[in-house]
Amino acid sequence: MANTRLKVTQLRSSIGFDRKQALALRGLGLRRIRQTVDVEDTPSVRGLILKVRHLVEVGEGGKSMDTPPSGGRERRGAQRPPRASE
């Protein structure tokens, strides 16, 4: 179980919730909304996720450790086609 990775994305702010939940988000490495982190699947990480399950989204299979970082922002969609001249 320790070799698998999880993608955890923060969807909601911790403002208005218990301070311990904000600390759990920080423990997972999350600082802002829509930030995604890649964490190991361990019982302690699962416990943190369980504490803030209403604030985050969890996905399976993050990046493997042998893949180099992209170094920039990933594109979300295809590039727009060039405008036709009138």
Backbone bond lengths (Angstrom), bond angles and torsions (degrees), N, CA, C in turn:
res aa  C-N    CA-C-N  psi(-1)  N-CA   C-N-CA  omega(-1)  CA-C   N-CA-C  phi
1 M - - - 1.432 - - 1.525 110.97 -
2 A 1.335 119.23 -27.14 1.454 121.56 -176.67 1.528 111.88 -73.32
3 N 1.339 118.18 -18.43 1.453 120.14 -178.83 1.523 112.54 -82.38
4 T 1.311 117.71 -18.39 1.462 119.67 -179.06 1.519 109.85 -82.65
5 R 1.329 115.07 155.87 1.451 121.83 -177.95 1.524 109.68 -120.17
6 L 1.310 116.36 155.59 1.456 122.87 177.67 1.523 108.96 -126.08
7 K 1.328 115.70 142.76 1.458 120.87 171.63 1.513 107.62 -99.47
8 V 1.324 116.95 122.53 1.455 122.21 -178.93 1.525 107.77 -117.70
9 T 1.330 116.80 124.59 1.456 122.53 -179.22 1.516 109.12 -118.91
10 Q 1.328 116.52 129.99 1.463 120.75 177.05 1.518 108.28 -81.26
11 L 1.340 117.01 125.36 1.459 122.40 -178.47 1.521 112.74 -105.57
12 R 1.328 117.22 -29.72 1.460 120.84 -176.07 1.520 109.36 -129.68
13 S 1.337 115.46 158.50 1.451 121.90 178.21 1.522 110.19 -77.30
14 S 1.321 115.34 154.77 1.462 119.89 177.84 1.530 111.53 -90.62
15 I 1.326 118.01 0.33 1.460 121.54 178.62 1.528 109.00 -64.90
16 G 1.303 116.13 131.66 1.458 121.02 -179.75 1.515 113.58 92.72
17 F 1.321 117.38 -5.62 1.455 121.49 177.64 1.526 108.64 -107.61
18 D 1.305 115.86 173.58 1.454 121.90 -179.65 1.532 110.46 -59.08
19 R 1.320 117.04 143.85 1.464 121.68 -178.26 1.526 111.62 -61.41
20 K 1.334 116.85 -30.73 1.459 120.25 179.17 1.531 111.29 -62.71
21 Q 1.322 116.75 -30.47 1.463 120.04 178.08 1.528 110.83 -71.33
22 A 1.325 117.18 -36.75 1.465 120.44 175.24 1.524 109.93 -63.85
23 L 1.321 116.95 -38.95 1.461 120.55 178.26 1.528 111.20 -68.71
24 A 1.321 117.51 -33.34 1.458 120.62 176.97 1.531 110.18 -65.95
25 L 1.344 117.24 -40.17 1.467 120.37 176.30 1.518 110.39 -61.36
26 R 1.331 116.90 -43.74 1.463 120.54 178.74 1.524 110.57 -64.08
27 G 1.330 116.77 -37.05 1.458 120.91 177.87 1.518 112.45 -63.67
28 L 1.330 116.23 -30.25 1.462 120.53 176.39 1.535 111.79 -80.65
29 G 1.332 116.45 -10.19 1.461 119.74 -179.81 1.516 113.31 93.17
30 L 1.329 117.16 14.13 1.468 120.97 -178.53 1.516 109.99 -96.40
31 R 1.338 115.97 133.03 1.457 120.99 -178.85 1.514 112.86 -120.75
32 R 1.330 117.80 -28.89 1.469 119.16 -175.72 1.530 110.35 -142.22
33 I 1.317 114.76 163.20 1.455 121.48 -179.13 1.527 109.33 -65.95
34 R 1.306 116.38 142.30 1.462 126.99 -177.88 1.528 113.66 68.76
35 Q 1.322 117.86 13.28 1.459 121.06 173.82 1.522 108.08 -84.62
36 T 1.318 116.47 138.05 1.455 121.61 179.45 1.518 109.35 -117.37
37 V 1.318 116.34 134.26 1.457 121.67 176.36 1.524 108.76 -122.97
38 D 1.312 114.64 154.47 1.452 122.74 179.28 1.526 107.10 -109.75
39 V 1.341 117.33 114.24 1.463 121.43 -176.10 1.521 110.08 -123.38
40 E 1.340 115.39 156.66 1.462 120.18 175.77 1.521 109.74 -72.88
41 D 1.316 115.67 148.57 1.462 121.47 179.79 1.527 108.78 -88.16
42 T 1.337 116.21 90.20 1.459 122.22 178.64 1.529 108.49 -121.97
43 P 1.318 117.66 162.12 1.463 119.60 178.73 1.534 113.35 -59.45
44 S 1.330 118.15 -35.53 1.465 119.85 -179.79 1.529 111.11 -68.72
45 V 1.332 117.15 -38.66 1.465 120.68 177.35 1.521 109.74 -68.21
46 R 1.324 116.89 -39.77 1.470 119.91 176.78 1.527 110.97 -60.19
47 G 1.334 117.32 -36.66 1.456 120.90 177.90 1.524 112.36 -65.81
48 L 1.335 116.45 -40.11 1.464 120.22 176.89 1.524 110.61 -64.68
49 I 1.328 116.18 -42.61 1.464 120.30 179.66 1.528 109.95 -63.72
50 L 1.316 117.42 -39.82 1.464 121.14 179.54 1.529 111.32 -62.29
51 K 1.328 117.11 -35.28 1.460 121.59 179.59 1.527 112.14 -66.70
52 V 1.336 117.06 -32.79 1.478 120.95 -174.82 1.527 111.40 -119.95
53 R 1.317 117.04 30.69 1.468 120.87 -175.28 1.521 112.85 -62.36
54 H 1.330 118.05 -21.53 1.458 121.81 178.79 1.531 111.87 -84.43
55 L 1.324 117.68 -7.32 1.464 122.07 -179.01 1.523 113.33 -110.16
56 V 1.335 117.33 -12.97 1.465 120.73 -173.89 1.526 111.12 -127.69
57 E 1.318 113.66 166.26 1.462 122.10 172.53 1.523 106.54 -124.25
58 V 1.329 116.63 136.19 1.458 121.09 -175.98 1.514 109.35 -116.70
59 G 1.335 115.83 133.04 1.454 121.91 176.76 1.516 109.82 -126.11
60 E 1.293 115.93 156.13 1.464 121.10 179.53 1.517 110.37 -86.45
61 G 1.331 114.79 159.05 1.456 121.28 168.74 1.505 116.59 64.13
62 G 1.306 116.36 71.69 1.456 120.18 173.64 1.516 110.07 -75.25
63 K 1.312 116.76 -171.47 1.459 121.75 178.95 1.518 109.65 -65.25
64 S 1.308 116.41 142.17 1.451 119.69 176.08 1.521 108.96 -77.52
65 M 1.298 116.71 160.12 1.450 121.10 -175.07 1.523 112.88 -70.68
66 D 1.337 119.32 -20.64 1.457 120.82 -178.41 1.527 112.59 -89.16
67 T 1.319 118.84 1.71 1.456 121.93 176.69 1.526 108.39 -90.74
68 P 1.348 118.25 126.25 1.465 119.12 179.46 1.519 110.88 -68.60
69 P 1.335 118.45 151.83 1.463 120.54 178.42 1.512 110.86 -65.35
70 S 1.344 115.76 151.99 1.460 120.04 -175.79 1.513 111.64 -72.74
71 G 1.325 117.97 -29.34 1.452 120.87 176.26 1.518 114.26 84.03
72 G 1.319 118.87 -6.23 1.450 120.91 179.56 1.508 110.79 -155.09
73 R 1.313 115.04 -178.00 1.451 118.94 179.94 1.525 109.50 -75.13
74 E 1.311 114.85 141.42 1.458 119.56 178.13 1.521 109.46 -81.80
75 R 1.317 116.14 143.59 1.455 120.30 178.58 1.519 108.99 -76.71
76 R 1.315 116.17 138.96 1.458 120.18 -178.49 1.506 112.05 -89.59
77 G 1.300 118.36 -31.01 1.458 120.21 -177.26 1.514 110.84 -142.11
78 A 1.290 114.38 179.07 1.454 119.50 179.63 1.526 109.83 -73.09
79 Q 1.308 115.24 157.47 1.453 120.47 179.41 1.527 109.62 -70.88
80 R 1.320 116.83 146.38 1.454 121.23 179.70 1.526 110.36 -68.29
81 P 1.324 117.42 145.27 1.466 119.00 176.73 1.531 109.65 -71.02
82 P 1.325 118.46 154.16 1.459 121.02 179.83 1.516 110.30 -64.92
83 R 1.340 115.34 148.71 1.472 120.39 179.35 1.522 110.00 -73.65
84 A 1.315 113.88 143.01 1.469 119.35 176.14 1.524 108.44 -79.16
85 S 1.319 116.88 133.47 1.470 119.80 179.26 1.531 109.11 -76.94
86 E 1.318 115.49 141.20 1.463 119.72 -176.45 1.499 111.77 -95.74
